[in-house]
């Protein structure tokens, strides 16, 4: 149903993602808002690597409640505050997706809505 599109006529993706994903015959779609690094108790970790883990745990909970799984994710948009170590953010994405490649965009921004948030992620999933 979801198939990566990586034409051989263009340069390969710069990391572990697909240039595009085509979805055919989906009967269910999930669009998240920007998912932020707030834990169930309302706290926010200081470290961006920990924030990334919390964000992906939150996304996992949304997928689970929707009856979906990480392999259903077709698009990821990540916002990280300028100066944060992006490799840790990308590594958390790769661990969560477990080898699945979605279309992915990473944008650095000067700040997010709350000063404690160093990153947030929005995803689209189709099943």
N, C-alpha and C positions, 0 to 999 in steps of 0.2 A: 504494500500500500504506500509506504514512504520509501523513496529511493533517492540516494545521493546523486547529484549531477555535478560531475567534474570533467568538463570537456578537455580532451587532450590538446586542443588547439589554443588553450590559454595556460598560463603558469599555474602550477599546483597551489593549493591552499598553503598559507604561511605557517599553519599549525594543524592541530587535530580537529579539523572541521571540514564540512563540505561547502563548496561554492554555493550550491543551491540544493534544495530538496523538492522533489515533485511528489505530490500526494494524489492518489487516485482512489476513488471509491470510499472515502472516509465518511463515517456516519456520526462521528463525534469529534468535536474540536474543543480545546481548552486554551484560552488566552489569559495569561496572568497579568496583573498589574506589576509594577516594579516590586520585586520581593526583596525585603530589607533584612538585615542581620539581627532581628529582634528575637530572642529566645522566648519560649513559652512563659517564663517568669517575668518577662518584660525587660530583662537586662540585655546589654549589647557588649560583646567581647571587644577588647581594645585592639587586638591583633587582627590584621586583615586576613590572614590565613584562617583564623578561627571564624571570622565573619563570613568568609566564603563557605565554610562547612555549614554554618547555621543557615545561610541562604539556601543551599542545596538541600538541607534537611527539610526546610519549609516548603520548597518546591516538591520534594518527594511526598510530603504529606498531602499537598494539593493533588498531585497525580494519583495518589492512592485513593483519596476520597472520590475522585472522578472515575475510578476504575481503569486507570491508565498506568503506564510504566515509563521509565526513562527512555526506552527505545522508541516511544511515540513522539518524543520531542523533535520538532522539525526546525525550530528557529530559537536562537538564544541571543538576547541583546544584553550585554554587560556594561554597566557604568561604574567606573572606578575613579576615585579622586586622584588628581595629578600627583605624581611622586610616590604613589603606592607601588609595591613590588608586584607587577602584573603576572609574573611567572607563577606565583602562589595562587592567584585567582584562576588562572588557566589550568593549573594542576588539579584544583578542586573540581572544576568542570569536567576534566578528563576522567577523574576517579568516579564521579557520579554517573557519567554516561557509560563507563565501562567498555570503551571501544566503539560505541555508537557515535556516528558523526552527524551532527546537525549543522544547518547553516548557522554561522556565528559572527556576531559583530561585537567588538570591544571598543568602547569610547572612554577617553579620559575627560573628566569634567573638573572645574575648579572646586565645586562643593556639591553636596546633596542636601535634601530638605532638612535633615537633622545633622548637627556637627559630629555626632558620634558615629554616624554611618560613613564608612569609607568605600562602600560598594553597594550596588543593588543589581538585580537581574530580572528581566522579563522573558518569559518563554511562551512559545506556541507549540501545542502538541496536537496530533491528529491520529485517530484510530478508526 
